[in-house]
Amino acid sequence: MGNRSVSTSSAPQAAPDPVPARSVHVAAGDRVDEGGRRMVRVTFEIDPAGLRTVTDSHLAALWHVSQANPAPHGDRDACALAGAVTAEILRRWLAETPPDLYAHQAADHALLRLMAGRTAAACGDTEPAAAGREPA
């Protein structure tokens, strides 16, 4: 059955150090701060090319992670990651959001000018576009 060794020691084994519940991954090389507290480094590996395959809740968490990234402000890779995550969130949102139909029509500008002229005339203005102002 191979070379298996089995320990029959009855000595109690030390309990492992508790890991904080919020920890995702404990990197090698844990350290202790000046106050004697055990510090834990949490690392994330994110594949920007695979963002389309993650769940919505995972994507939301990745957005927070990309914003909390400790890289210096303006870091090229950090900015690219944040942009990729944001673009995927927007892509999903736009895919589920129907467009406004007929929000802008070809005749809208002329109609607004006509309405502005009528409003101006009702207020006693003789110029259709009072003082050369165009409606917004």
C-alpha positions in Angstrom: 0.0 0.0 0.0 2.9 2.4 -0.4 4.9 4.1 2.3 2.3 5.7 4.5 3.2 6.7 8.0 0.5 7.1 10.6 1.1 9.1 13.8 -0.2 7.4 16.9 0.9 10.3 19.2 -1.7 11.1 21.9 -0.3 14.6 22.5 -2.9 17.3 21.9 -2.4 19.3 18.8 -2.4 23.1 18.9 -5.6 24.7 17.6 -5.0 26.6 14.4 -5.1 30.4 14.7 -8.6 31.7 14.0 -9.0 33.4 10.6 -11.3 36.4 10.5 -14.6 35.6 8.8 -14.3 38.5 6.3 -11.1 37.0 4.9 -11.2 35.6 1.4 -7.7 34.3 1.0 -4.9 34.4 3.5 -1.6 35.0 1.7 1.6 33.5 2.7 3.6 35.6 5.1 1.0 36.8 7.6 2.5 39.4 9.9 1.9 41.0 13.2 1.5 44.7 13.7 3.0 46.9 16.4 0.1 46.2 18.7 0.5 42.4 18.5 -2.5 41.9 16.2 -2.3 39.4 13.5 -2.6 41.1 10.1 -4.1 39.3 7.1 -3.5 40.3 3.5 -6.4 39.6 1.2 -5.6 39.4 -2.5 -7.9 39.1 -5.5 -7.1 37.8 -8.9 -9.5 39.2 -11.6 -9.5 38.2 -15.2 -10.8 41.2 -17.1 -11.4 39.0 -20.2 -13.8 36.8 -18.1 -16.1 39.5 -16.7 -19.0 38.4 -19.0 -19.0 35.0 -17.2 -19.4 36.2 -13.6 -22.7 36.6 -11.8 -24.2 40.0 -11.2 -23.5 39.9 -7.5 -19.9 38.9 -8.2 -19.5 41.7 -10.7 -20.8 44.2 -8.1 -18.2 42.9 -5.6 -15.5 43.2 -8.3 -16.5 46.9 -8.9 -16.0 47.6 -5.2 -12.7 45.7 -5.2 -11.5 47.7 -8.3 -12.3 50.9 -6.6 -10.6 49.9 -3.3 -7.5 48.8 -5.1 -4.5 50.2 -3.2 -2.6 51.0 -6.4 -1.6 54.7 -6.8 -4.2 57.0 -8.3 -3.8 56.9 -12.1 -2.1 53.5 -12.2 -2.6 52.2 -15.8 -3.5 48.6 -14.8 -5.8 49.7 -11.9 -7.6 52.2 -14.3 -7.9 49.5 -17.0 -9.5 47.1 -14.5 -11.9 49.7 -13.1 -12.9 50.6 -16.7 -13.4 47.0 -17.7 -15.6 46.2 -14.7 -17.6 49.5 -15.2 -18.0 48.7 -18.9 -19.4 45.2 -18.2 -21.8 46.7 -15.6 -23.0 49.2 -18.2 -23.3 46.6 -20.9 -25.5 44.4 -18.7 -27.6 47.4 -17.6 -28.1 48.6 -21.2 -28.9 45.1 -22.4 -31.8 45.0 -20.0 -33.0 48.6 -20.4 -35.3 49.4 -23.3 -34.5 52.5 -25.3 -36.7 55.6 -25.2 -38.5 55.7 -28.5 -39.2 58.9 -30.2 -37.5 61.1 -27.6 -36.2 63.4 -30.3 -38.1 64.0 -33.5 -37.1 65.9 -36.6 -39.8 68.5 -36.1 -39.1 69.1 -32.4 -36.8 72.1 -33.0 -39.3 73.9 -35.2 -42.2 73.1 -32.8 -40.2 74.6 -29.9 -39.5 77.8 -31.8 -43.2 78.1 -32.8 -44.2 77.5 -29.1 -41.6 80.1 -27.9 -43.0 82.6 -30.4 -46.6 82.1 -29.2 -45.4 82.4 -25.6 -43.6 85.6 -26.4 -46.6 87.0 -28.2 -48.9 86.2 -25.3 -46.5 88.1 -23.0 -46.5 91.2 -25.2 -43.3 90.5 -27.0 -43.4 91.3 -30.7 -40.3 89.2 -31.6 -40.9 85.5 -32.0 -37.6 84.6 -30.3 -37.4 87.3 -27.7 -34.0 89.1 -27.6 -32.5 86.5 -30.0 -32.7 83.7 -27.5 -33.3 80.2 -28.8 -35.4 77.8 -26.8 -33.3 75.1 -25.1 
